[in-house]
């Protein structure tokens, strides 16, 4: 395994008046079937006469001024929109009871799987309602644990989060990263493991980087300090530095840069034994990469290029002396495992250890001299065991159909840990005996919720072009399929990302109020390998929207729900999905919740790391890609005089991944174009980012508002005692 350990904790920003609520509307938890409309007066959003020329096509951008997130005008607009939105939400009678129920459900101890680093064991734990998970340390698995890092002390309001954690091989020091307000920008600090005290080391302007130890320091990636627009300026010219413990950042040694390729991504990692330094080079947000490696055991050694192109992905699992165990999709779109001799690294000499299978290879670990290969079969996990020669040693027995996270362990460990979860199986940690191939439950989630009353089924439906697409559907056992059930359909469909069965407390208010939660495994993801991904990218992106729309039609045709009861939800690239679906088929959905979405497909590449997404979407700078982007860009496909679904756009003021201007401009245009009684609102979270590290309190509030908005606008009763 590479020498770093990163975490993203999640389970995955004018005057206003609101009409008075009907005096006869419910004030108790038992809401009536007929819920009166809540009037809302939208802020007047100014427009500007700005027009861009895209290869001879003029495109107006009347809300361009909202891209200036720090201007007083934009801040006033945010304030007025939030007043309208929260003024609306406050009038939903069961909003507070949903929030209270979510808080009640959330309040139980939650654990991460233990991992070994520097001769100690560490794990993350949240006592229940803590805003951030706390990192604990143990000298041994049966020893008493002590708090090593408590991110809840990083800020008074819980909006600072732990992002990266890595321990030196000798166990003396640990480096950890902090994000403020959900930003992708990190600051690194160094802590003495024995004393628990921080050193003076303080590193800044770090983004998309782990900490890879080597001797008395570590490698990391950083950008130059932005001259302006810290949360929106384009991220260019990433550099890899080496930091020596006890020195100032200004003394860090520049190890690698590519000024001739300013948009290229560079990520550094070292092997567990700290012998090899690896540089992963990427051109855009793709799994494909070039790979350079350096033997740190040889003084003044140079980098050699294992792979010098970007046609496939190449990822190191671990090294066995001079042999490099790697996973690649080169010659295998569903991936295979190969062994590379560092002293003879030509691809012609690579030895295939585990050939491509029918299932998609989703993860590989090398623990106790054995290879643990996690595969996806119809978007659920299977784990097979092999020796270093590729001989099969059996299969890990899992509790059921679901998702495996892990395995955590090192190449000389006799014990490994993994987490298993599904839509109806709360995340639980299992301890695995490597030699005997046996698992035992190490920790289970003691949630106060009767999971046995709920079920998940997987169905397959035909998309518009006849492609079979899988979908998971979860609801109460015995639920009557009469078309009257509120339903939330979730999707993502992009960047080769797998959407797998996962237990989420946030979905429980929907399920226990007779609702249905559906997850469609759309093209663009990686559930069936690279071919499935490629079928939903670039000029084939419309396939993703067709898959999602057809999933909605399946749910309606099979009486799970109806158009009047159906909501759709997605985040980031999934926010784009919701925006495209609601503009293409506004008649099909009653509620739409596009969260932190990519809504302006003509300008997304102008901000922060957006340029990296051009390999997935294409760029409006290209005359060939522009027409396709224009055909589905949510911002540009809103039409005047159209009745759109009840919509709550959500974003955050510190989102520097998908900058909030996307949502600001989309919401402004939607409010201008929309015709009808359905509310079209934008909820703008403060001191929050794209999602990672969001404090528990803000998560509960966001989902309480989401469910209240869905239930009210689908005319669905909510009952809590």
N, C-alpha and C positions, 0 to 999 in steps of 0.2 A: 504494500500500500504506500501511497505517497505520504510524505511527512508533513501533514497538516490536518487540522480537524476544524471544519467550519460548521456553523449551525445557522439554520433559518427556522426559527420556532414560530410554528404556527399551529398542529395536530396531528403546500403552497410552503382625493383625497380632496340714493333713490328712496322713495317712501313705499312702504308695502302695507297693504291692508288685507286681512283675511275675513271672509264673511262669517257671521255667527253661526254656530251649529244649531240645527233644529232642536227646539226645546224638548221634543219628544224622542230624540235619539238616545240610545242606551247609555246609562251611567254605571252599569254593573258589568260583571264579567260575561254574562250571558247576552251576547249581542243579537239583535233581531236579524231576520233574513233580509229585510229590505233596509239597506243602509243609505241614508240620504247623502247626496253629494256635499262635499265640503268646498265652499267657494274659496278661490285663491286669486289674488290680484298680483300679476307678475310685474317685476321691475321693468321700467323702460330701459332697454339696452341701446346705447348709441351705436350708430354705424358710421363707417368711413368709406370714402370712395377709393378703394384700393383694388386694382385689377392686376393679375399676373398673366403673362403670356407663356403658355406651355406649348411650344412647338407649333405656333400659329393658332392655338385655341386660347381665347381670353376667358379667364376664370375670376370672378369677383371674390374678394375676401373681406367682406364688410366688418368682420369682427377681429381683424388682424391685431387691433390694439390690445386685445385680451391676452396676447402672447407675452406682454410685459408684466410679469407676475408681481414685480415689486413696485409698480406705479401706484400712485394714490388712487387713480381712477379704477384700476383693477381691484384694489383692496376694497373700495367702496362698493363695487359691483358684487364682490364675494359676500360682503356683509349683507347687502340687500337681498341677494338670492337666498342666503341662509335664513334670514328673517322670514321670507315667504315659505320656505320649505319647513322649517321647524314650527312656524305658525300653523301650517297644515297638519303636521304630524301630531302636534300637541292636542289636536281636536279628535284624534282617533281614540275612542273610549277605552279600548283594551290594550293600548300601547304600553302602559305602565305595567299591566299584569303580565304581558309577554316578557318585558325586561326583567321583572321580578322572578318569573319562572326560569328564564335563562340563567340568572344569577344563582338560583337554587340548584339547577342542574349542574352548573359549572363547578360548584363548590365541593370538590373531592380531590384527593391527592392524585397527581399525575406524574409519571416517571418516564424518563428516557432510559434506553438500554445502557448498561455500564460499558465503558471502554477503557482499555489499559494504555497508559502513556507514562513513560519515564519510570516504570516500576510501580506505579500507583494505579488505582482504579478511580474513575470519575463517572459521575452521572448527573443528569439534570432532573430537577424536581420542582413542581409547583404545588404548594400546600392546598390550593383550591382556587382562591380569587386573587392571588398575587399577580401583579401586572406583568412581571417577567419571571421566567424560570430561573431557579438558583442552581449554581454548579457546586456539587459536593465532591469531596475527596475521601478515599479510603486507602489505608495501607494494604489491605487484603479484602477479599470479598466478604469475609465474616467479621471484619473489623468495624468499629464504630465510625460513622461518617461525620465529617465536619464541613462546614461551609467554606468553600474556597473562593468563590466569586458570587456576590449577590448583586445582580444588575439593578435590582430595585433601589439600590443606593446611588445609582449613577445620576438620577434626576429626581426632583421632588414629585413630579407628576407621572413618573413611570414611562416617559416617552423615549428615554435613552435605552438602547438594547445591546446585548452582547451578540457579536456577529461572527467572530473568529476566535478559536482557542487552539493552541498548539504548544506541546511540551517538548523541551530538549531531550535528546536521547539519554543524557546522564540524569535527567529528572530534576536538575537544579533550578531551571527557570521555565516560566510559561509566558507566552505572548498572547495577549487578548485584544480584540478590536471592539470599539464602541461606535454605534451609529446614533446620531441625534435626530429625533423626530422622524425616524423612518427613512432618512436619506441614505443613498448608496455610498456616500462619502464615509470613510472610516478613519478613526484615529487609533493607533496601536500603542499599547503600554506593555511593560515587562514586569512580572511579579516573581519574587523569590519564593519558590515552592515551600521551602522549609519554614520560613518565618511568616509567610503570607503578606509580606510588605512589598509595595511597589518600589521599583528603582526609579531613577530620574529619566529613563528612556521614554521619549514621547515622539511619535511619528505621525505626520499629517499628510493629507491629500492622497489618501489611499483609496482605491476603488477596484472592485472585482479582483480581489487578491487574498490569498491565504498567507500564512507565514511558514516557510519551509526551512527547518533547522539544519545547520551544518556547524558542528563544533561550538564555538563561542558566539554564534550569531545566527542570523536567518536571512533568507531571500524573500523579497516582497516586490509588488508592483505598485507604481504610483504615477500620477500625472503632475504636471506643473500646476502651481497655484493659479486658479482662474483669475483673469484680470477683472471680469465682471460676470454677472449672471451665474452665480455659483450653482444654482439649481437647474439651469436650463442651457448653459453654454455647452457647445459640442466638446466631447472628450476625445482628444487627439494626442498622439505621441506618447504612448505609454512606455515606461522604462522599468527595467528590473534592477533593483539595488540589493546590496548586501549590507546589513546593519550589524555592527559589532556591539555586543552587550556593554553598557556603560559609557557609550560615546554619544555625542550629539548627532542628530539626523543630518546635519550639514556635512558630517564627515563620512557619510555612507558612500560606499564604493559602487559606481555605476558598472553593472555587469553586462547589460545587453540593452540595445535599443535599435529601432529601425526608422530613422528619421525620413528615409525615402518612402516609407509606407506608413504615413501618420495615422491611418485608420485601422491598422492591423492590431488584433488582440494578442496579448502576450501573457502567459501564465506560467509561473515557476513552481516546481515541486521537487522534493528530494525523496529518495527511497528511505525506508525505515532505518536501514543501517547507515544512512547518510553517505553512502559511497557515490551515488549518482545524482547529478542535478539534471533535471529535465525542463525544457522549455517547449510549451505547447503554443503554437502560432496559429491564429485563425483569421480568416477574412470574412467577418460578419458573424451573426449569431447562428452558427451552424455547428453541428457535431464534427464536421470535417476539419482536419488540422494537419499542419506540418509538425515535425517533431525533431528537436535537437537534443543531444545528450552529452554530458561531460563527466568524465571520471574524476571525482574529487580526491580520490586516493593517490592520484599522480600529480605532483606539483607542476603548475603551469601548463596543465593539459588544455587542449582546445576543445571547443564544441565540435561534434561531428553530426552531420545530418542523417538521421535514420530515415526520414521521409522529407522530401523537399517540395512537395506539391500539396494541394488542398482538395484532392479528389475524393478522399475517404477519411475515416476517423481511425486514430491510433492512440490507444490509452494503455499506459503501463499499470499492471496489477501489482507486481512486486518483482524483485530480482532474486535469483538463486545463484549467488556468486556472480559469475560473468553472464549468466543467462537471464534474459529479460522476458518475463511472462506478460503477454500483451493481448488485448482485445481489439479486434478490427472488423470493419465491414468491407475491407478490400477483398473483392472476390466473393463476398458473402453479405448480401443486403440485410440478412437477419443476424449477422455477426458470427465470428468464430474466435477461437483462442489459439495463439501461436507462441512459439518459443524462439527468441532471437539471440544469437550469440553476439555479444558486444564486440568481440574481436573479429567477427566475420559477419557484419550486419547487412550485407546485400540481401534484398528481399528474395532473391532466388534461393537463398540458403535458409530461409525461415522454415521452421518445423511446425506443421499443423498438429496441435494437441487435441483440440475439440473441434470437429468440423461443424459447419452450419447445420442446424436442425430445422424441422418444420416450425417449431416455436421460435419466438424472438428472444435472443439472449439479452437480458436486461441488467445483469450485474454479475461480477466475478470477484471472489475473495480467495486468498491463499492463506490457509490457517492450518497449523499443525502438520504441514507437509501434504495437505489435501486441497484440491480445488473445489470450491463451492460455486456452482453456476446457477443463477436464478433466471428462469425463463418465464415468458408470458404466453399463456394459452388462452386465447379469447379474453385478454385483459385481466387475467388473474394469474397468481404466482405458482410456479413449480420449482423445486430446488433439487438439483442432481449433484452427486459427488463423484470426483474423478481423482486418480493419482496423477503425478506429474507427467506420466507417459500417455495420459488420456484414457486409461482403462476405467471403465465404469465401476464405481464402488457402491452404487445404490442411490436411494432417494431419501430426502428428509421428510418425515411424516409431519404434515401440517394439520392444524385443527379443522380445516375445511377450505372452502373456496374463498379466497381473499388475497391480501397483499402482504408480502414479506419485505421488511426493511432490515438491512444488515447484509451480510454477517459482519459483526464486529470481532476482530481478533487479529493476531499477528502470526507470522509464519512459524514461530516456535511455540505457540500457545497450545495447550491441551483443551482449553475451554473457549467457546465462542458464544455470542449472544445475538439474538435476532428478535425483531418485533413482528407480531402478526396482527392484522386488523381486517375488518370488512365493514360493509354498511351497517351490519347488525352485530358486530363483534368489536367491543371497545379495545383499543390498542393494549396488548399485553406482551410482556417480555419473557422470552424463553431462553433457558440456559442449555447449551448443546455440548455434549461430551464427544469430542472429535474422534477419539479412538474407537468408542463403542457405538457411535452413530445413534445416540439416544438423546431425546429432548425432555426437559422437565420445565414446568411452569416456574418462572423465577418471581415475577410480579404480575398481578392482574389488576385491572382497573375496577375499583369498588364504586361504581356509579349507581346512584339511587334511581334506577329506571328499569322497567321490566322489558328487557330486550326480547324476551321469548315471545312477546305478543306481536312481533313484527317480522316481516319476511322480505327477502330480496329475490327477484327472479331476473334472469337474463333472457332477453328476446333478441331476435334478429329481424331486421326489416329491410326492404328494398328501397334504396335511394332513387332519385330521379332517373339516373342512368342504369339502374338495375343492380348496382353494387350492394352487396349484403353488408349491413352496418349493425354492430352490436349495441345494445342499450340495457343498462341495469335499471330496474324499477323496484322501489322500496315503499312499503306501506303496511298498515295494520293487517294482521291476518283476518280473513273473512270480510274484508272491505267490499262493499257492494259496488260493482262497476256499472254505474248508471249514468255516467257522464256529469255527475254533479259534484265531483271531488275537486277541491283546489289542488293544483299541481304546479310544481316548479321544475322546469327542464333546464339542466345545466350542460354546458359544453365549453370546449376550448379549441381544439382542432388546429394545432400549429406547432412549429419549431421542434417537431419530433418528440414532443412531450407526451408522456403516457398519463391518462386519467384513469386511475385504478380504484378498486373498492377501498373505502376508507371511512372509518367511523368519525362522525363529527357531531359534537354536542349542539352546534348551531342549527342542525336540521331537526332536532327533536320537537320544537314547538309545532312545526308543520305536521310531523307524523302523528303526534298525539292528539291533534285536532282534526284527524281524518283526512289529512293531506297525503299527497304522493310526491316522492322525490325521484326524479328520473335523470340519469346521466348517460348521454350518448357518446360513444367512442368514435368520433368523427375522423374522417381523413384529414391529413395534416399532422396528426399525432404519430407516435411510433409503435402503436399497439401491435401492428403486423409488419414491422420492419420499415426499411427505408423506402420501399415502393409505396407503402401506405402514406408515408410522409410526403413524398414527392407528388402524390396524387392530389394534394391539397395545398400546394404552394405555387407562387408566381402566377402564370396565366391559368392555373387550374384551381385557384382559390375559390372560385364559385362552387366547386364541388363541396367544400366545407359548409357553405351556407345551404346548399341543397340538402345535404345530409341532415342538417339541423332542422330545417323546415319540414322535411319528410318525417323526422322523429316526432315532431309536434302533430303532424297529421295522423301518424300511427296511434299516438295516445288518444286522439279524439275519435278516430274511427273505431278503436277497440274499447270505447266507453270508459277509459280511465278518467277522462276529464272532458271538457268542452272548451271552445274558444273563449267563452265567457269566464272560465275558471282557470285558464292556463297562463302562467307567468314564465318568463325566460330570464336567465341570469348567466353572466360570464364576467371574468375579470381579465384585464390586460388585453392580450390577443382575443380572449373570450369576450371582452367588452366590445371589441370590433365585431365579433360574431353577432352579438345581440343587436348592435347598431345596424349592421347590414340586414339581419333578418327582419327587424321591425320596419325598416324602410322599404324592403322588398315585398313584405307581406303584412302590412299593418292590420289587416282584417283578421289575422290568424291568432293573435295573442291579445289577452286582456291587460297584461302587465309586462313591462320590460324594465330590467334593471341592468344597464350597462355600467360596469364598475371599472374605474381607472383604465378606460378603453383607449385604443388607438383609433381616433375618429377622423382625423384629417390625413388621408392617405397621400396627399400631395406634398405635405410638408413635414411628415414625421421624422424624416432623416436629417432635419436641420437642428435637432435638439439632442443634447447629452449623448447617449449611446445609440440613438435611433438609427444612425448610419449603418450599424451592424445588422439591422433587420432587412436591408435591401436584398440580401441573398434569399430571403423568405418571400418578400412581397414584390420586389422590383422597385425601381425608383422613378419618380416623375421626371427626373433629369434625362431619362431615356425616352426617346420618341416612340419606341416600341412598347415600353411598359406603361406609359401614361394612359392610353385609352382603357386598359384593363383596370388600373387603379381608379380611374374616374368612374368606371361603371359600377363600382360597389362602395366607394368611399362614403361612409355614413353621413358625414357633414354635407357632402355635395349631392346627395340623393334624397334629401328631404324636400318635399313638394308642398307648395302653398295650398291651403284649403283642404288638407288631408286630415282625417280623424286618426290620430296615432294612439297606440295603447297608452294606458296610464303608465307614465315613465318616471322613474327616479334615477337620474344619472348620479353616480357617486365618484368622488375623487378626493384628493388630499393636497393640501398646500405645500407639502414637502416631498411630493412625488417627483423625483428626478430620474425616474426610469421612463415612465410615460408621463410627460409633463402635463400639468392640469389644464393647460391651454386647449388641449384636445377636447376635454369635457366642457370647458367654458364656452368654446365656440359652438360645439354641437348643441348644448342646452339653449344657447341664445337663438340659434337658427330654428330649433325645434319649437320654442315658445312663439316665434314669429310665424311659423308655417302651420302649426297645429290648429285644427278646428274641432270643437266639441267640448263636452264636459269633463273628459278625462284629465286629471292633473298631469302636467309635465314639469317636473321639478329637478333641481340639482342640489345634492347634499354634499357640502364641501367640508371635510374634516380638517381641523387645525392640528398642527404639530404631529402630523402623520405622513407616511410616505406611500410607497407602492403596496405595502402590506406586511412585509417582513418586519418583525420586532414590534408590531403594534401592541400596545398594552391591553391586558384583559378587559379593563373597564371600557375602553373604546370599542373593542370587538363586540362586547355584549350590547352596547348602545347601538352600534351599527346594525347588528342582526335583529335586534328588537324593532328598529325602525323599518327594516326590510320586510319582516314578517307582518308587522302592523299594516304597512302599505299594501302588501299582497293580499292579505285577508280582507281588508276593507274594500279594495277595488275589485275583488272577485266576489264580493257579497257573501263571504264565507263566515259562518259563526265561529267565535272563539270562546271557549269556556274554561276558566280556571277558578277553582275555589280559593 
